[in-house]
């Protein structure tokens, strides 16, 4: 999907969706050219980084003693500064393999409402990777831009972005966030709920990667939560809780839905909380335009229909929702003069 290296002509500005589960990089003039898991494998005794991204993800649950896989970002913010810097440096080096002398301008997405300390941590990572200028953009605004919403118009735009670490709902008008709510119930949490359900209800121990595969399989099966007459069956392999032996079982679509029900209900509830705080004039706009869903979690089977039933307004999933945030960042890069007021300039050491 992606070609390396990029040409010199388009190598001065890059946008990064530094996500809890996935990192995406947009290069001005080229589009999205990198999509890698935000995972690092390292040797504990000397803290040596062994693998990054896809190769590190393939090692989860399979490492020998002394080797660990970690996600250096938790809930959308940096949890391990050094490892995040190593990971980002690896990704940037990968796309600039022939032009390592170039110091790009970097724009990075951050959740709305993050503290000044967290903003500083993100920007310092970018400067550590050789950036000459660093800008930050709030994720709901980037998602709205990437979804094609009229973010600068005097009208309400309701957006729900479901990432790996957080789900965020925001009402955007005139280029700013009017009201927002955020929850840790997102992609990674959904995986954990599947793990928990199978352990408690079916006596099966599975890993996070298996849970993620089940979640993705559920999303791909026509995205139907309704009873469509078909009995979709999913296979799960793990360790039996009683015997400790390897076993495989079959799960129905309804079982997976049951495992995720309380989580999707939580997401629907934060949408309600935002609507309750939204000014009446903007509510009028939202009733007409509905809710736009972005982020990889928006692909979860029939989540849009469930939320629509809960809030009683139309709900739409944007095109390629998993790329909306990074594409919005790219749009801001491509049209800097138009979007500069939503970009937060950062300064090293401040």
N, C-alpha and C positions, 0 to 999 in steps of 0.2 A: 504493500500500500504506500509506503513512504520511501523516498529515494535520498541517498546520501552520497556525497556531501552537497550542500546547497551552494549556489553561486554567490560570488562576492557582491554582486549588485544588490542582492536582497538580504544581506547578512547583518544589517546594522540594528534592526529592531525585532525583538521577539516577545511574544506573550506566553505566559505560563499559567496553566491551571494546575496548581500544586495541590493535588487532592490527597485525602487520607488513603484512598485505595489505588488511585491512578493519577499519573502525571501526564499532562498533554502539553505539547509545545507548538505554538503557531509562529511562523516566520513571515514577516511582511513580504508580500509578493508571491509567496509559495503556498500559504494555507497551513493546515495542520500536518506537520511532518513527523511528529513523534508521539506515540502512545505507549506508555510503559507502566507496569505496576509500581507503586511507591513502596518498594520493599528492598531491603539490603541484607545480604548474608555476610557474616563476619566471624573471624576467629577470635574467641574470647581471650586467650592468653596474651595476645599482642595487639588486640583490637584491629587486626588487619581486615580490610574489606575484601571479600572473596568474589561476590557476584552482586549485580545490581539489576533491578527491573525484572523482566520476564525470566531470566535465568535464576534469579534469587527466589522468585515465586515458585518455580518448579521444585525448589528444595524444601518448601514448608512441610514440616512433619516427617522429613526424610533425612535429616542431618545427623551425622555422628556426634559423639561427645565432643564438647568444646566448640562446636559450630552452631551459631544461632541465626535465625532470620527475624528481623524486626521491621516494623513500620515506624519510621521516625516522625511521622505526623499522626496526631490523635485528635479526632473531632475537628478537623480543619485547621489546626494550629500546630506549630512545631513543638514536639516533645523532646527531641534530641537534636540539638543544634549541629554538633559535629557530623553526625551521620547524615542529616539532611543536606548539609553542605557537600559532603562527599557524593551523595546521590545526584544532586543537581549538577555538580561539576562533571560527573560522568555523562549525564544526558547532554549538557551543553557541548562538551568535548566531542560527543558522538555526532552532533549535527554540524559542528565546525571543525571536522577532522583535518581539513586541509588549510584552514585559516585560523589557527590557534592564536594568532597575534591580535585578532579583532576583539575589541571591547564593545559588546552590544549594549543597547538600551533595553532594559527588561521591564515588562509590566507583569505583575503577579496578582492573582485574585486572592482576596481574603474574605472571610465571612463578615457580614455587617455586625457592628458592635464589638469587634475585637479590641482588646486594650492597646494602649500605646506601646506597652512592653512587647506584646505579640506582634504588632506592626513592625517594631524595630527589629525583632528577631528575624522576621521574613525578609526585610530589606537588607539586613546584614549578611544573610546567607547569599543573596544575589550579588552584593558587593564582593563577598569572599570568592565568588565564582568569576570575578573579573569584569563585572558590569561597570560601565561608565556612568549610567544614570538608572535609577530605579523608580518606578511608579507603582502604586497599588490601586486596585479597583475593587469595589465591593462586589461580591459574587452575585447577589440578586440583580444588580444593575447590569453586570456583564451578561448574565443569563437572559435578561430582558432584551438587551441589544442583539444577542445571538439568535433569539427567537423572533426577531423582527418587530418587536413592539415599539410604538411611538413614545419612547421614554421621555422626550423633551416636551411633549404636548401637555397642555393643562387638562389632563384627564387621568382617571385612575386605571392603572394596570396591575392586576393581581397575578403574582407569579409564585409558583412552588418549585423549588429546586431541591431534588433529592439526590444527594451525593453518597459517598461511601461512609463518611463519618458523621455528617449532619444533614438534616432536612431544614430548609429555611423558607419561610413564607414572607412575602413583602408586598406592600402596595407602593407603587412608584408613580410619581407625577412630577412634571417639570424637571426631570433629570435627577431627582433625589428620592430617597426612601422616606415615606410618610410614616409608616408603621411597619414593624416586622416582628417575627417570632422565630426562634430556632430551637431545635430539639436534637438530641443525640440518636434518636430513633431514625436510622437510615440504613444504607446497604449492609454494612458490617453487622449492625444490630440484628437485621433480619436473618443473616446467616446464623448468628448465635441462637436465635429463637428456634430455628430448624434443628440445630444440634440439641438444644434442650428438649424439644418436643420428642425427638426420636429416642432420646435417652429415657425419658419419663414414660412415654406412651408405648413405645415398641421395644424397649430394652436394648437399644442399639447405640453403640458409641461410634460416632463419625467425626471427621475433622472438618475444619472450616472450609477447606477447598471443596470437599464433597458437598457440604451444605450450599456453597455458592453455585456449584454445578446444578443442584436440584432447583435452586431459585431461578437460575437462568433458563433451565429446561421448562419450568412452569411458565415463564414469560414468553417463551417461543411457541408454546402450544396454542397458537391462535389468539392469545391474550383474552381468554374467555373464563370469567368467574361464574358465568351463568351455567345452569345445567343444560348442556346442548345435546344430551342424549348419548354422548360418548363417554366411556369410562377410561380416561387417560391414566396410564400407569407409569410410574417412575421407579427405576431400580436404584437402591442404595446399598452400598457395601461398607461393612465396618466390623466391629468386634462385638460379639454377644455379651450382654451385661452379666448374665449368669454363668455361662460356661467359659467365657474369655476366649472363645474360638472365633475364627473368621466366619462371617455369614453374610449373605445378601438377602434383602427383602424387597417386596414390592409395595409402593405407596400409591394411593390414589390422589387425584387432584384435590379432592375435598380434604384429605388429611393435611396436605401442604397449606391449603387455605386456612385450615383451623390453626396450624402452627403460627401463621402470620397475622391472624385476625386482630389480636390486641395491638399489634404494632401499627397496622394500617389505620386502626381506629384512633391511635394517638396522633398520627399524622393529620387525619381529618380534623381532630380536635384543635390542633394549633392553627389550622386554616380558619376555623370558627372564631378562635380568639382574636385573630387579626381582623376579621370582618366586624367583630363587636367593637373594635377600637377605631375603625375607619370612619372618617367624616362622612356625613350623609351625601354630600354632593359627589364624592368619589364612589360611594356605594352605587349611586345611580348609573355611573359609567360601567362599573363592574358587572352589574346585572345584565347590561347589554352585551358586554364583551366576554364575560366569563373568566374562568381561571385557566392560566396556561401552565402546564407542567413541563419541567426540564430536568436534566440530570439522568444518569443511568437508571435510577430507581423508578423513574416515570414509566419505564417499560414493564414493570411488574403487572402481571396479568390482571386486567380489569380494575386496577386501582383507580383509574379515572372515573369509572362508573360508580364505584363505591363512594368516592368523595362527592360526586355529583348528587347522589342520593342523600348524603349527609347535609350538604350546604344549599341544595335546591337552586343552584345556578349552573349554567353549562360549564363543563370541564373539558379541556382539549390538551392533547399531548403534542408538543412541538415536533417538527421534523428533526430527526437525528438528535434527540434530546440530550444524549450523553456528550455532545460536542458544543452545545449552546454556550456554555461559559467560556470555553477557550475561543470559540468563534467570535463571541462578543468582545473579548479582549483583542482579538485580531482586528475587528472592525474599528475599535478605538485607535489602534495603531495606524491603520490605513487612513483614517480620517481624524488625525490628531487635532486639527484646529476646531473641529466640530465637537469632539468629545473631551477636550482637555480639562473641562471643568469637573468631570467626574473622575479624573485621575488624580491621585494624591502623590505629590512629589515627596521623595524622602531624601534625607541627607545623612551621610555616613557619620556615625559617632554621636548622633543626636537622637 
